Amino acid sequence: MIRVVVADDQALVRSGLCAILDAQDDPEVVGAAADAAEAVARVTELAPDVVVMDIRMPEVDGLEATRRLLGGDGDPRVLILTTFDADEYVYEAMKAGASGFLLKDLRPEDLARAVRTVAAGETLLAESVTRRLVERFVRRPHPDEQRELAELTSREREVLELIARGLSNAEIGGALFLTEATVKTHVTHVLRKLGLRDRVQAVIFAYEAGLVEPGAS
């Protein structure tokens, strides 16, 4: 059973999200929160698998709550809810480790599917969307990221660059003449060495390290 906490400051929206998820056999809503501070408390208390988090809430917003919740082993997956499809808050939430985002006008069946997707360890964000967000908000290479980049082997750098360009594991394998299994191994090594959660954070890292430049094809 996938345990879920729902955080939204609008009571009607919050109850609607809970009702949609409770109508499913799986996932199961184990708690709800009216603001981000309460969400952090609920997560600490209930240890859910997934947090459905509105990004714009009073006092402590969903972005700060995401930062507080993520950063260690065993953290829940965070699924961001927003009314904007290209929002700097979403970009910062991805940097903080959110597993994806959804627009609030989604269909009910898509919400449960999204929760299952991120609970399975996958990211819910098309590479093209990730890239547009990153290219919009990245500014210049960060020295810290450049130093960490030096820890990678040349092959791992190639794999990271192709991830940032939006290629799937199969496409990376074709470009580098590697099996898909070998590519998966390289991706795992890249994420572990750089301390990244998933491919979304890998894309952001590659841009901020200057490995890929905005606008590059």
Number of C-alpha atoms within 10 A of each C-alpha: 8 16 19 29 25 26 32 26 18 14 12 10 15 19 15 13 21 21 13 16 22 16 12 12 10 16 21 18 22 17 19 21 21 17 24 27 19 15 26 21 13 20 23 12 10 14 18 20 22 24 30 26 30 28 27 19 18 13 9 15 19 30 25 17 21 28 16 13 22 17 15 8 7 9 16 24 26 29 30 27 23 20 13 13 14 15 14 14 18 24 24 19 24 28 22 22 22 30 28 25 25 22 14 16 9 10 10 13 11 11 19 20 15 19 26 17 16 21 22 12 12 16 21 19 16 11 19 13 13 23 20 14 20 26 18 15 15 17 13 12 17 14 12 10 17 16 11 14 22 10 13 16 13 11 13 20 19 17 23 26 21 21 21 27 19 19 17 15 21 14 16 22 19 13 13 13 10 14 13 16 12 12 23 16 11 20 21 15 15 24 17 12 13 16 13 18 22 20 23 27 22 22 24 23 27 24 24 24 19 19 18 21 18 17 9 7 7
